[in-house]
Amino acid sequence: MHPGTTVRQDCVERNGLSVTDAARILGVDRQTLSNLLNARSGISPEMAVRLEKAFGTSAREWLLRQLDYELAEVMRRANKIKVEPFRASTTESGGSE
């Protein structure tokens, strides 16, 4: 689940706030918050701090939720990510330092 959905449920709806009121409380414009709530943007470190200060939730927890979401999204398409596996050489090379 996108973390914006959790913000909508736990911070906005649970407190009976409109998006406009929640945006004012957070000190952001309505469109910025709307983008987050509708999964068009993620939780930035700054937004995480704003959520912590406004609603008493942990900024670290918000950032971990965002990271978990983004990693899950990438893992769903990991088989399409082409990389060349690195194989360490068994001989030492005399590189310059």
N, C-alpha and C positions, 0 to 999 in steps of 0.2 A: 504494500500500500504506500502510495506517495505520502511523504510526511506532511504535505499541505492538507491532506484529508484529516490527519490527526489534529493539526492546528485548528481546522474548521470545527471538528467535533469537540475537542477538549478545551479550547480557548474561546472560540467565538460562540458556538451554539450552547455549550454547557453554561455559559455566563449570560445567555440571553442578549448577546450583542449583535448589532447589525455589522456588516462589513465596514461600513463607513465609521461607526463608532470604534470598532476594533483598530482600524487604521489610524484613527486619531490618537488612541491610547498608545499605540506602538510608535507614533511619530513618523509614519510613512503615508504616502498618498494611497488612495483607495485602489487604484489600478495595480500598484505594487503588491498589495495584500491579495487582491483578487487573483493576480497571476499565480501567487503561491498556493492559494486555496484551490485553484482549478488546475493544479499540476502543470502550469506553463513555466514555472520557475522553481528553483530549489531554495533551501534554507541556507543562506550565506552565514558566515561567522557573525556578521553584524546583526542580521535578523535573529540569530540564535540568542545573542545578548539582549536584544530588545524583548524577545519572548520571555527570557529569564527575568528581566527587570519588571516587566508588566504583569506576568502571571505566576511568578515564583517557580517556574520550571527550570531545569538545568540546561544551560546553553550547551554543555558537553553532550547531554542526552539528545538534544535536537540535532546536533552535528553528526552524532553517531547514527541516528535514524536516517539522515540524508545520505551518509556514506554507505550504509547498508543497502538502501534503496538503489543508489547508483551502481554499486557493485553487483547487485542482483540483476539489474538491467543489462550490464555488460556480460555477465556470465550466461545469460540466456542466448547470447549470440557469440559466445566465446569460440565456437567451432568455425566461425567465419573470420576470425582474427588470424591472419597469417604471419608467422614469425619463423625465423631460423633459429633452432635451438643452439645455444652456445656449448661448445665442447672444448674444455681446457686442453691445451697441448701437453703432451707427456714430456716434451723436452723444454728445458729452460731457454729462454731467449735473452740475449745480453742487450737489453735496451738501455738507452741513456736516460739519465735522470735530470 
